[in-house]
Amino acid sequence: MTGLQGPPDVPAEVAAAAADVVLLEVDDGVALVTLNRPDRLNAVDGHLMARLLERLDEAADREDVRVIVLTGAGRGFCAGADFSVLGDLGTGEQQVEMPGMAYLAARSIPKPVIAAINGPCAGLGLILALTCDLRFSTPTARFGTGFARIGLVAEQGLAWLLPRVVGPGKAMDLLLTARLFDGAEAERLGVVDRLHPAEDLLAETMTYARAMAAAASPVSMGVIKWQVQRAQESTLEQAMDDADPLTRRSLVGRDFVEVGARLRAGETPSYAPLVTGVRLGDEPPVDLIPSAHAEVPTAR
């Protein structure tokens, strides 16, 4: 029989993955979270944002995850808000429900989060990248704040995040002009921490993340992340005060005591996973540090 034929059968799991707007894969202690709307340059709509929060929560609480890498499918990281959503809002007739701290979720996860910025990163996408602890990119990736050019303001904490990365003067330049800049300039400004060729970016980022996951204490990484974030909004004296109870606890903590014992025995130390259900907040995360002398219950 000749003529047109229907599409081949697609396995259910493949179809589900294709339809999922945020993917999650875990390997060697690293969770790869991928924004998966490549036809829209991974632009943000309500569905993608809700799914991203679910995926980040899942990665945060999985015992087999020690480092998280956030990237985008296709040729973009995240081009900002989906213009179809902005068009609906632009009528002036729709009430806007602000997402609060949702866009800052990566900052509350007690695990390192690394952005692998593989292409356009603008507006809300730039905010997502700035909430990560480290940012790796390509020399040709394009960045921009975007908001001033469409009559909006610095949304979702961008006016706080960006000056702490590049300084207030450079932040004002990027915010007020809303100009585009490439990955090479982003590195000079401090927006990104490392540059890799586009074809090597994800592999290099994953190699870096796996090395971190294998070598460092999850407890130490979580507490240090809190300390560095806290130090951006406190004095040196406050940082010293914050470090005191954390240092005291770590000196009798499971990781430090067990590592010492294993090193003395000529062994290579390995670290237990973090307790689950914990997020970073305003108080020093003493509960992240299990004691070497007593079981610390899992936080829920």
N, C-alpha and C positions, 0 to 999 in steps of 0.2 A: 504493500500500500504506500502510495506516495502522498506528498503534501506536507502541510505544517504539522508539527508535533508539539505537544504540550511540554512545559518545563519539566526537567527531571525531578524526582522526589528529593526533597531536602530533609536530612535528619532533623528531628524536633529540636535537639540541643543546638544545632547550627543555626536554625531559624531563630531560636530564642536569643542566642548571642548577638545575631545581627540586629535584632530589634531592641536590644538592651542599650540604653543611651549612655550608661557608664559600666565599663567592664572591670573585673577584678581577677587577677591571676596571682598566685603565690608560688615562689620558688626560692629555695636557699635562704629563707628568712626574710625575703623581700616581697612586699605586695606591690604589684604594678596596677595602678588605678588609671584607666584610660577613658577620657571623655570621648564618646562614640557617636558624634553627629558630624561625620566628615563632610557631608554634602553641605552643611551650614557652617563650616570651619569651627565646629563644636561650640557654636553660639549658645548662650544660656537662655533656657526657658524654664518654666516652673517644674516640668517633668525632669529635666536634666539636673536641676539643682536639688530636688528632693532625692533623686537616685544617688547623686554624689554624696550627700550627707549619709545615706544608708551605707554606701560602700566604705566611706571613711570610718564610720562607726564599726562596721564589720572588721575592717583591718585593724582598728585600734584595739579590739577585744580578742582577736585571734592569737593564741599562744604561739603559733608558728610564724608570726610576723614580728619582726624587730625594726624594720625600716620600711617606709612607704615612698614610692615614686609615683608622682602624678604627671601624666602626659596627655597628649591629644592624638586621636586617630587621624590618618591622612596627612594633609600638608599644613595643618594648623594646630596650635595649642588651644586657644579659645579667643575668638574674635570679639567677645563682649556679649552684650544682650542681643537676643534674636530680634531683628528689626520688625518682624511680624508682631511681636509682643509690644515693642515700642510704638508701633503704629496704632494698636488698640488703645494704648494709654494716651497717645497724642491727641485724641479727640477731646480731651479735657472733661469727659463725661464719666470716667470710671474712677472709683475710689481705689487708691493704692494701699495695699497692706505691706508695710515695710518688714523685711525679713529679720530685723534685729541682728543678733550675733551669728546668724547662720553662715555667712560668708567667711567668718573667722574661725570656722570649726577646726581647721588644721592646727591652729595655735594651741588649742586645748588638748590635743592628743599627746600623750606622754611618750611619743616615739618620733624620731626624726622624719620629716616629710621633705622630700626633694622634688622640685619641679624640673622636668625635662622639657624645655620649651622649644618645640620643633618647628614652630612657624608663628603666624600672627598671634599676638598677645596684647589685647587692648581692652580698655574699659573694665568691665567686670572680670575679664580674663586676667588682666594685670593685677587686680586685687587678689584673685585666687593665687597667683604666683607669689605675690608679696607676703601672703600669709604662710608660705612654706619657709622652712628653715634654711634651705639652700636652693639656688637656682642655677641650673646649667642650661646653656643654649647654644645656638649656632651663630656664626658671624652675620648671617643674612636674615635671621628672624626679625620680624618687624614688631615694634612696640609703640604704644601710644596710650594716653589717658582718655582722650576722645570727648569727655563730657562737655567741655566749654563750647565745642563746635556745634553741639546740638541743643544748646540752651539748658543744660543740666549742671549740677554741682558735683563736687568730689564726693561720690557716693561710698557707702559701706566702709567708712573708716579710712579711705584712701588719703585724706588730708592728714591723718595721723601716721599711717604706714610709710608713705613715700618719703617724707622729710627725714624719717629715722634711718632710711637707707641711703639717700643721696644728699641730705642736708636741705635746709629750708629754701635757700636761693635756687638751687637746681630743681627742687620740687615745684617751686612757683613757676619756673620756666616751662617745665613739662605740663603742668596743670593749666596755666593760662594760655599758652599757645596751642595746646593739644596737638603738637606736631608729632609726626612719626619719627622714630629713630631705630637704627638697626642694632643687631646683637653686639657688634664691635663697640658702638658707643655705649650700649647698655652695660658692657663690662667696664668701660672707663668710668662710667658714672657710679658703678657699684650695684646696679640693678640686678646683674647676674654675676655669679662667682667664678664660673669657668665657661670657656668656649670649646666646642668640639665641631668638627665637620659634620654636616647634616647626616651623612650616611653612618657616622659613628656615634651620634649623640646618645641614643638610647642604650646601646651596648656599653658605652663608657660609663653612663650614669648607673646602670645596673651593676657593673663591675665594682664601682665605687661603693654602692649601697651594700652589696654582698660582703665586701671586705669589712665595712663598718658593722654589719650584722654579726659577722663571725668573730670579730676581735673585741668589741666593746660590751660592757655590762649594760643590759637594757635599763636597769635601775639608774645607773649613772647617767645614761643618755637622757632619760626622762627628767631627772632632777636638774641636770645642767641646762636642758632646754628651758625649764621654768626659771632658773636663775638668770639666764641671759635675757629672756623676755622681761622679767621683773626689773632687771637693772636698767632697762631703757626708760623706765618711769620712776626711778628712785635715786637717792643719793648713794655715794660710796659708803657712808655710815650705815644706811639702811641695808645695802647689799651685805655688809659685814654682819649685821644683826640677823639677816635672813640665813646666811651661811652657817651661823653658829649651831642651831639645832640640827641642821642637815648634816653637818660635819660630825657632830657628836653621835648621831644615829648611824652614820655610815661606818664609823670606826668600830662599831659593834655589830655591823650589819652582816647579813649572810654572805653577800658577794665578796666583801673585803676579807672577812675572816676565812672563808673557804678558799679563796684565791691564794691567800698567804700559805695555807696548809698544803695546797696542791703544788705550789711553786717550791716549797721546802722539800716536798717529796719528789721533785723532779718531773712533775706531771704538767700537762698543758691544761689550764683551767677552762671550764665551760660554765656558762651562766644559765640559770633558770629563767623562764619568762617572767614578765611583769605580772602582778596581780591584775585581774581584769576588772572592767567597769569603772576605772579611775580616770578622771579628766583633770587637767591642770586648771587651777583657779587662783584666787587671791592669796591664799595661805600657803606657806612652805609645804611642799608635798612630802611630809615626813612619812606618811603611811605607805608611800611607794617603796620604802626601804625596809625589807623584812629583817628582823633580828636574827642573828646567828644562833640565839639561845632559846627561841620560842617560835612556834608557828604563828604566823600572822594570817588571820582569816582573809579569804578573798573578798574584796570590796564589791558590793552590788548596789 
